[in-house]
């Protein structure tokens, strides 16, 4: 199952790594372990933020995804299930059933 993972990094923790010259290498190390389908970096609410698309086989993988960001950056993490168009197409019958029953 795909998840959109947002890791909002604590400013002071990220600044400390930046000052030590380790910000980029720390992020790169995490990404090498997680192997996201996509990774984007933005400023969100004034904080450095990684937005990742990660495919998980099981929710027991959440700690392996979140802990590196927690430990390295004191980050706030959000993990939201996400679909691609193919997934939405597969969901069509369930949507139609809900429309019949509740629509």
MITI-265803 format. One line per field, with one value per residue: residue in one letter; x, y, z of N, C-alpha, C in turn; residue number from 1. Coordinates in pm, 1 decimal, padded with zeros to 6 digits, always signed. Example, Ala and Ser with C-alpha at 12.3 -4.5 7.8 and 13.67 -1.06 7.14 Angstrom:
<pakols>
residu A S
n_px +01319.0 +01285.0
n_py -00569.0 -00225.0
n_pz +00780.0 +00708.0
ca_px +01230.0 +01367.0
ca_py -00450.0 -00106.0
ca_pz +00780.0 +00714.0
c_px +01320.0 +01290.0
c_py -00330.0 +00003.0
c_pz +00780.0 +00787.0
num 1 2
</pakols>
This chain:
<pakols>
residu X X X X X X X X X X X X X X X X X X X X X X X X X X X X X X X X X X X X X X X X X X X X X X X X X X X X X X X X X X X X X X X X X X X X X X X X X X X X X X X X X X X X X X X X X X X X X X X X X X X X X X X
n_px +00084.8 +00053.3 +00186.8 +00169.7 +00418.1 +00497.4 +00762.0 +00832.1 +01088.8 +01248.1 +01350.0 +01584.0 +01720.8 +01767.5 +01915.8 +02145.3 +02256.9 +02301.5 +02491.4 +02699.6 +02764.7 +02627.9 +02365.9 +02263.8 +02385.5 +02276.4 +02001.9 +02020.6 +02116.4 +01897.1 +01706.2 +01824.4 +01790.4 +01509.4 +01409.2 +01212.4 +00934.1 +00911.3 +01054.5 +01030.1 +01125.2 +01037.2 +00944.8 +00748.7 +00514.4 +00719.1 +00930.1 +01188.5 +01093.8 +01032.4 +00866.2 +00740.7 +00674.3 +00591.9 +00597.2 +00442.1 +00441.6 +00329.2 +00181.7 +00351.8 +00589.6 +00597.1 +00737.5 +01008.4 +01018.9 +00953.0 +01121.4 +01398.5 +01368.9 +01258.6 +01471.7 +01703.1 +01619.8 +01433.1 +01173.1 +00832.6 +00592.1 +00375.7 +00168.2 -00007.9 -00246.3 -00232.7 -00342.6 -00289.9 -00405.0 -00478.8 -00534.2 -00757.4 -00934.4 -00971.1 -01111.6 -01358.5 -01602.4 -01664.5 -01710.8 -01933.4 -02116.2 -02140.3 -02259.5 -02507.7 -02612.5 -02591.2 -02607.8
n_py -00116.5 +00218.8 +00507.9 +00851.9 +01021.2 +01263.6 +01436.7 +01662.1 +01858.7 +01946.8 +02277.2 +02358.5 +02113.6 +02036.6 +02259.7 +02228.0 +01996.9 +02096.5 +02297.3 +02135.2 +02024.6 +01799.1 +01771.0 +01714.9 +01462.7 +01308.7 +01309.7 +01184.3 +00931.7 +00831.1 +00821.3 +00632.3 +00401.9 +00387.6 +00389.9 +00544.8 +00584.8 +00835.5 +01151.5 +01463.5 +01794.2 +02054.2 +02376.1 +02379.5 +02520.9 +02684.0 +02510.6 +02279.8 +02021.3 +01688.5 +01520.0 +01219.8 +00937.4 +00623.7 +00273.5 +00036.4 -00290.5 -00380.1 -00247.8 -00264.3 -00169.6 +00099.9 +00212.5 +00174.7 +00351.7 +00597.8 +00635.0 +00701.9 +00972.4 +01085.1 +01045.8 +01162.4 +01421.7 +01513.0 +01511.8 +01584.6 +01353.5 +01252.0 +01006.5 +00909.2 +00710.6 +00651.2 +00666.4 +00557.9 +00615.3 +00362.3 +00219.2 +00360.3 +00298.6 +00024.1 +00048.5 +00123.5 -00049.2 -00066.1 +00199.0 +00247.0 +00074.4 +00196.1 +00434.2 +00338.3 +00245.1 +00458.6 +00696.2
n_pz +00000.0 -00083.0 +00073.7 +00151.3 +00294.4 +00522.8 +00650.2 +00874.5 +00962.1 +01266.1 +01324.8 +01470.7 +01507.7 +01240.4 +01158.6 +01317.1 +01205.0 +00947.8 +01000.3 +01080.1 +00845.1 +00766.1 +00686.2 +00420.1 +00371.1 +00574.6 +00513.9 +00263.1 +00338.2 +00484.9 +00278.6 +00109.1 +00259.5 +00283.9 +00024.4 -00139.5 -00371.5 -00474.1 -00388.1 -00241.3 -00150.4 +00057.7 +00197.3 +00474.7 +00674.4 +00763.2 +00806.2 +00715.8 +00504.1 +00413.7 +00160.2 +00085.7 -00123.0 -00039.7 -00063.6 +00125.9 +00253.7 +00482.2 +00778.5 +00991.4 +00908.7 +00949.4 +01180.6 +01096.6 +00889.8 +01007.0 +01238.2 +01167.2 +01086.3 +01316.2 +01500.0 +01377.9 +01309.0 +01489.3 +01397.2 +01295.8 +01197.5 +00937.9 +00802.5 +00532.6 +00372.6 +00020.6 -00322.0 -00658.5 -00995.3 -01093.8 -00858.6 -00771.0 -00972.7 -00925.3 -00691.9 -00773.9 -00781.3 -00503.7 -00445.0 -00607.3 -00483.8 -00232.5 -00313.5 -00404.7 -00166.3 +00021.6 -00115.5
ca_px +00000.0 +00130.4 +00162.5 +00235.9 +00480.7 +00550.8 +00852.8 +00860.9 +01207.3 +01266.9 +01443.8 +01712.5 +01788.8 +01815.4 +02021.9 +02266.3 +02315.5 +02349.6 +02615.6 +02802.0 +02786.0 +02572.6 +02222.5 +02240.5 +02425.1 +02180.5 +01880.8 +02052.2 +02125.1 +01759.9 +01640.7 +01881.3 +01727.6 +01364.2 +01382.6 +01079.4 +00902.5 +00938.3 +01092.0 +01030.0 +01165.0 +00968.8 +00928.8 +00610.1 +00499.8 +00848.4 +01026.2 +01231.1 +01000.0 +01043.6 +00740.1 +00781.6 +00576.9 +00654.7 +00512.3 +00457.8 +00373.4 +00262.1 +00192.5 +00462.9 +00703.6 +00590.1 +00850.4 +01131.9 +01010.3 +00945.4 +01227.5 +01515.3 +01334.5 +01246.9 +01601.8 +01797.9 +01568.4 +01324.4 +01069.8 +00691.2 +00565.3 +00239.1 +00163.6 -00144.0 -00262.4 -00247.0 -00373.4 -00267.2 -00528.0 -00512.3 -00597.6 -00890.0 -01017.2 -01006.1 -01207.0 -01485.1 -01718.8 -01695.8 -01768.8 -02067.9 -02199.4 -02167.8 -02355.8 -02638.2 -02659.5 -02595.6 -02612.1
ca_py +00000.0 +00343.1 +00612.9 +00980.3 +01045.2 +01398.0 +01447.8 +01803.6 +01858.0 +02051.4 +02376.5 +02354.3 +01987.1 +02043.5 +02360.3 +02170.2 +01909.4 +02182.6 +02361.1 +02030.9 +01974.8 +01663.3 +01771.8 +01641.6 +01321.9 +01240.6 +01288.6 +01084.2 +00801.3 +00787.2 +00787.4 +00506.3 +00292.7 +00382.3 +00369.0 +00593.5 +00597.3 +00976.4 +01232.7 +01607.1 +01870.8 +02182.7 +02443.6 +02364.2 +02590.4 +02739.4 +02406.3 +02188.6 +01908.9 +01586.2 +01457.3 +01094.9 +00834.3 +00498.9 +00156.2 -00052.0 -00419.6 -00402.2 -00130.4 -00281.9 -00097.8 +00241.9 +00256.7 +00180.5 +00471.7 +00718.1 +00651.4 +00779.8 +01115.5 +01123.7 +01046.5 +01254.9 +01557.4 +01544.0 +01547.9 +01547.7 +01263.0 +01218.1 +00900.8 +00906.4 +00618.2 +00721.6 +00579.5 +00600.9 +00599.7 +00218.9 +00183.6 +00421.3 +00219.2 -00099.3 +00083.0 +00159.7 -00123.8 -00029.7 +00333.8 +00231.8 +00012.5 +00299.8 +00528.1 +00273.0 +00228.2 +00582.1 +00814.2
ca_pz +00000.0 -00089.4 +00171.8 +00141.5 +00424.0 +00538.4 +00764.0 +00898.5 +01046.2 +01365.6 +01272.5 +01541.0 +01478.0 +01101.9 +01154.0 +01375.7 +01103.4 +00839.3 +01046.4 +01085.9 +00709.7 +00757.7 +00652.4 +00295.4 +00381.9 +00662.6 +00432.8 +00161.2 +00404.7 +00513.6 +00152.2 +00059.4 +00334.2 +00262.3 -00117.8 -00176.9 -00514.2 -00505.2 -00271.6 -00267.8 -00032.6 +00056.0 +00325.7 +00519.0 +00802.6 +00800.0 +00841.3 +00610.0 +00503.5 +00309.8 +00121.7 +00022.1 -00158.1 +00001.6 -00073.7 +00241.1 +00246.8 +00609.3 +00864.5 +01085.0 +00852.4 +00983.4 +01263.1 +01017.9 +00807.1 +01089.8 +01338.9 +01124.0 +01086.8 +01457.1 +01566.3 +01315.1 +01290.6 +01582.4 +01300.1 +01305.0 +01085.9 +00898.8 +00701.5 +00480.2 +00259.4 -00106.7 -00434.8 -00796.0 -01073.8 -01101.9 -00731.4 -00769.3 -01063.8 -00853.4 -00586.4 -00837.2 -00733.9 -00364.8 -00450.2 -00662.5 -00379.4 -00133.1 -00373.5 -00402.3 -00029.0 +00100.3 -00200.8
c_px +00089.8 +00088.0 +00234.5 +00288.2 +00538.1 +00634.9 +00892.6 +00971.1 +01210.1 +01376.2 +01580.2 +01790.0 +01846.1 +01927.4 +02153.0 +02335.5 +02371.0 +02482.6 +02731.1 +02834.0 +02727.5 +02425.4 +02195.3 +02274.0 +02331.2 +02052.1 +01906.7 +02059.5 +01986.4 +01691.2 +01694.5 +01818.7 +01579.6 +01326.2 +01242.6 +01060.2 +00933.6 +00972.7 +01099.2 +01063.9 +01109.6 +00982.6 +00780.0 +00600.0 +00635.1 +00954.6 +01063.6 +01143.6 +01029.5 +00904.1 +00776.6 +00660.9 +00648.0 +00553.5 +00543.4 +00380.7 +00287.5 +00281.2 +00301.5 +00590.0 +00705.1 +00704.9 +00982.2 +01135.4 +01019.6 +01067.6 +01350.6 +01489.6 +01320.1 +01385.0 +01698.0 +01752.0 +01463.0 +01199.9 +00929.7 +00661.7 +00415.0 +00249.5 +00018.4 -00152.6 -00289.4 -00272.5 -00323.2 -00397.2 -00573.2 -00582.0 -00739.6 -00985.6 -01061.7 -01110.4 -01345.8 -01605.7 -01758.9 -01758.4 -01912.1 -02162.4 -02236.6 -02269.6 -02495.8 -02696.9 -02681.5 -02618.4 -02746.8
c_py +00123.4 +00438.0 +00739.0 +01009.3 +01185.9 +01399.9 +01594.5 +01811.2 +01975.2 +02146.8 +02365.4 +02226.4 +01988.4 +02146.8 +02304.7 +02078.1 +01989.9 +02246.2 +02261.1 +01974.6 +01837.0 +01658.2 +01685.6 +01493.7 +01243.3 +01210.8 +01178.2 +00944.4 +00745.7 +00742.9 +00657.0 +00386.5 +00276.4 +00351.6 +00415.8 +00593.4 +00738.1 +01047.6 +01378.7 +01678.4 +02011.2 +02248.8 +02434.3 +02422.3 +02637.2 +02636.9 +02324.3 +02063.3 +01816.8 +01529.8 +01337.1 +01011.5 +00701.7 +00386.1 +00064.1 -00180.2 -00440.8 -00278.4 -00144.3 -00212.5 +00049.9 +00285.2 +00267.6 +00304.3 +00597.8 +00740.5 +00726.4 +00930.8 +01166.5 +01144.1 +01150.5 +01399.4 +01599.4 +01585.7 +01510.8 +01465.8 +01249.3 +01109.9 +00883.3 +00805.6 +00698.0 +00620.7 +00642.6 +00571.7 +00454.1 +00172.1 +00237.5 +00344.5 +00089.7 -00073.3 +00114.3 +00083.3 -00087.7 +00109.8 +00325.6 +00171.6 +00114.1 +00400.4 +00467.5 +00270.0 +00361.7 +00708.3 +00866.2
c_pz +00000.0 +00021.3 +00128.9 +00281.7 +00423.2 +00664.9 +00777.9 +01003.5 +01143.7 +01316.0 +01339.2 +01511.9 +01336.4 +01088.8 +01209.3 +01275.5 +00986.5 +00877.8 +01051.6 +00947.1 +00685.6 +00716.7 +00529.5 +00306.7 +00472.1 +00587.1 +00330.6 +00220.7 +00435.5 +00384.8 +00093.8 +00130.8 +00299.6 +00118.1 -00158.7 -00328.4 -00561.8 -00375.7 -00314.9 -00138.0 -00046.4 +00192.4 +00360.5 +00659.1 +00855.0 +00835.1 +00717.6 +00618.7 +00386.0 +00285.7 +00035.8 -00016.4 -00133.5 -00009.8 +00044.0 +00217.3 +00371.0 +00697.4 +00969.7 +01034.6 +00892.1 +01074.1 +01186.0 +00929.3 +00892.5 +01178.9 +01289.4 +01125.7 +01229.7 +01519.0 +01509.1 +01319.1 +01392.5 +01503.1 +01347.1 +01180.2 +01064.4 +00791.9 +00659.0 +00366.4 +00131.1 -00217.7 -00564.1 -00871.1 -01081.8 -00973.5 -00724.7 -00859.7 -00996.5 -00745.4 -00642.1 -00787.0 -00590.8 -00359.4 -00501.6 -00559.3 -00271.7 -00184.9 -00369.1 -00262.2 +00044.1 +00017.9 -00223.2
num 1 2 3 4 5 6 7 8 9 10 11 12 13 14 15 16 17 18 19 20 21 22 23 24 25 26 27 28 29 30 31 32 33 34 35 36 37 38 39 40 41 42 43 44 45 46 47 48 49 50 51 52 53 54 55 56 57 58 59 60 61 62 63 64 65 66 67 68 69 70 71 72 73 74 75 76 77 78 79 80 81 82 83 84 85 86 87 88 89 90 91 92 93 94 95 96 97 98 99 100 101 102 103
</pakols>
